[in-house]
């Protein structure tokens, strides 16, 4: 699966979406991959902003693949409009019908991992619970919205950040 297909799946899973075109013809960097509206069953739509990456097989993800402006823009949106949904998503293809989208909502955490040059290792992906599966070319945004934020952090991260599950949820909102 190509990264463009991952972005198509993300967009099709929203009530409305727009994916900025990529390519060498552009004069300025794209702020992130796309924007859309998540419409819960009840209530008003919620703006969504995302950056997506793709791993064609289970392997390590290097935060070097994430451009500084991409995470900076998502982080700034999250600071200015905390009611929005800002996502860094990594699709990992485990084969056949097992394609997982790993969800990161805490842009400060992503920025920290990038700054520390700490890859997400294959064995770390295998232990993580912060994912949704692609089913029928869609992902379930209800699952993403309701996913506990502490699932984003490894036990080592929680210790290093001196956080327990309760304070992670409070500080990451």
C-alpha positions as CSV (number, residue, x, y, z in Angstrom):
1,X,0.0,0.0,0.0
2,X,1.3,3.5,-0.9
3,X,1.1,6.5,1.4
4,X,-1.3,8.1,-1.0
5,X,-3.7,5.1,-0.5
6,X,-3.4,5.6,3.3
7,X,-4.4,9.2,3.0
8,X,-7.3,8.3,0.7
9,X,-8.6,5.8,3.4
10,X,-8.2,8.4,6.1
11,X,-10.1,11.0,4.0
12,X,-12.9,8.5,3.0
13,X,-13.4,7.7,6.7
14,X,-14.4,11.3,7.5
15,X,-17.6,13.2,6.6
16,X,-15.6,15.7,4.5
17,X,-11.9,15.9,3.7
18,X,-9.3,17.6,1.7
19,X,-5.8,16.3,0.9
20,X,-3.2,18.8,-0.3
21,X,-1.4,17.6,-3.4
22,X,2.2,16.5,-2.9
23,X,4.9,16.8,-5.5
24,X,8.1,18.5,-6.7
25,X,6.0,21.2,-8.6
26,X,5.1,22.9,-5.3
27,X,7.2,25.9,-4.2
28,X,6.5,25.7,-0.5
29,X,6.3,22.8,1.9
30,X,2.9,21.3,2.6
31,X,1.9,22.0,6.3
32,X,0.6,18.4,6.7
33,X,-1.2,15.8,4.7
34,X,-4.9,16.7,5.1
35,X,-7.8,18.1,6.9
36,X,-11.4,17.0,7.3
37,X,-14.5,16.9,9.5
38,X,-15.3,14.0,11.8
39,X,-19.0,13.8,12.4
40,X,-20.0,11.9,15.5
41,X,-23.4,10.2,15.6
42,X,-24.7,13.0,17.8
43,X,-23.4,16.5,17.9
44,X,-21.5,18.9,15.6
45,X,-18.6,18.1,13.3
46,X,-15.1,18.3,14.7
47,X,-12.1,19.6,12.6
48,X,-9.4,16.9,11.9
49,X,-5.9,17.6,10.8
50,X,-3.5,14.8,10.0
51,X,-0.1,13.7,8.8
52,X,0.3,10.1,7.7
53,X,3.2,7.8,7.0
54,X,3.3,4.3,5.7
55,X,5.5,1.2,6.5
56,X,5.1,-1.5,3.8
57,X,5.9,-4.1,6.4
58,X,6.5,-4.2,10.2
59,X,9.7,-2.4,10.8
60,X,11.2,0.5,12.6
61,X,9.8,4.0,12.0
62,X,12.3,6.9,12.0
63,X,11.1,10.3,13.1
64,X,13.6,11.7,10.5
65,X,10.8,10.9,8.0
66,X,8.6,13.4,9.7
67,X,9.4,17.0,8.5
68,X,9.8,19.6,11.3
69,X,7.1,21.8,9.8
70,X,4.6,19.0,9.7
71,X,4.7,18.3,13.4
72,X,5.2,22.0,14.3
73,X,2.0,22.9,12.4
74,X,-0.1,20.1,14.0
75,X,1.3,21.0,17.5
76,X,0.4,24.7,17.0
77,X,-3.1,23.9,15.9
78,X,-3.5,21.6,18.9
79,X,-2.3,24.5,21.2
80,X,-4.6,27.1,19.6
81,X,-7.7,25.0,19.2
82,X,-7.6,22.1,21.6
83,X,-11.2,21.0,20.6
84,X,-9.8,19.9,17.2
85,X,-8.4,16.5,16.5
86,X,-4.7,16.6,15.4
87,X,-3.3,13.2,14.4
88,X,0.0,11.7,13.4
89,X,-0.8,8.3,11.9
90,X,1.5,5.5,10.9
91,X,0.1,2.7,8.7
92,X,1.9,-0.6,9.2
93,X,1.1,-3.4,6.8
94,X,1.2,-6.7,8.7
95,X,0.0,-8.6,5.6
96,X,-3.2,-9.6,3.9
97,X,-6.1,-8.2,5.9
98,X,-4.0,-6.9,8.8
99,X,-3.3,-3.2,8.1
100,X,-3.0,-1.1,11.2
101,X,-3.1,2.6,11.6
102,X,-1.1,3.6,14.7
103,X,-2.6,6.8,16.2
104,X,-0.7,9.6,17.9
105,X,-2.8,12.5,19.3
106,X,-0.1,14.1,21.5
107,X,1.9,16.3,19.1
108,X,4.2,17.3,21.9
109,X,5.1,13.7,22.5
110,X,5.8,13.2,18.7
111,X,7.9,16.3,18.7
112,X,9.9,15.0,21.8
113,X,10.5,11.6,20.1
114,X,11.6,13.4,16.9
115,X,13.9,15.7,18.9
116,X,15.5,12.7,20.7
117,X,15.8,10.8,17.5
118,X,14.0,7.9,19.1
119,X,12.6,5.6,16.5
120,X,9.5,3.4,17.1
121,X,11.1,0.0,16.8
122,X,9.3,-3.0,15.3
123,X,9.1,-4.7,18.7
124,X,7.5,-1.5,20.1
125,X,4.8,-1.5,17.3
126,X,4.1,-5.1,18.2
127,X,3.4,-4.2,21.8
128,X,1.3,-1.0,21.2
129,X,-2.5,-0.9,21.5
130,X,-2.9,2.6,20.0
131,X,-4.1,1.4,16.6
132,X,-7.2,0.9,14.5
133,X,-7.5,-1.7,11.7
134,X,-8.3,-0.7,8.1
135,X,-11.6,-2.5,7.2
136,X,-13.2,-2.2,3.8
137,X,-10.9,0.8,2.9
138,X,-12.1,2.7,6.0
139,X,-10.9,3.3,9.6
140,X,-13.3,3.9,12.5
141,X,-12.9,7.5,13.7
142,X,-15.2,6.7,16.7
143,X,-12.4,4.3,17.9
144,X,-9.7,6.9,17.3
145,X,-11.7,9.6,19.2
146,X,-12.4,7.3,22.1
147,X,-8.9,5.7,22.3
148,X,-7.2,6.3,25.6
149,X,-4.3,8.7,25.2
150,X,-2.1,6.8,27.5
151,X,-2.0,4.0,24.9
152,X,0.3,6.3,22.9
153,X,3.1,6.0,25.5
154,X,5.3,3.1,26.3
155,X,5.8,2.2,30.0
156,X,9.4,3.5,29.6
157,X,7.9,6.8,28.3
158,X,5.6,7.1,31.2
159,X,8.5,6.6,33.6
160,X,10.8,9.0,31.8
161,X,8.0,11.6,31.6
162,X,7.2,10.9,35.3
163,X,3.5,10.4,34.4
164,X,1.0,7.8,35.4
165,X,-2.1,7.0,33.2
166,X,-4.2,9.6,35.0
167,X,-1.9,12.5,34.6
168,X,-1.1,11.5,30.9
169,X,-4.8,11.8,30.1
170,X,-5.1,15.2,31.9
171,X,-2.0,16.7,30.3
172,X,-2.6,15.4,26.8
173,X,-6.1,16.8,26.3
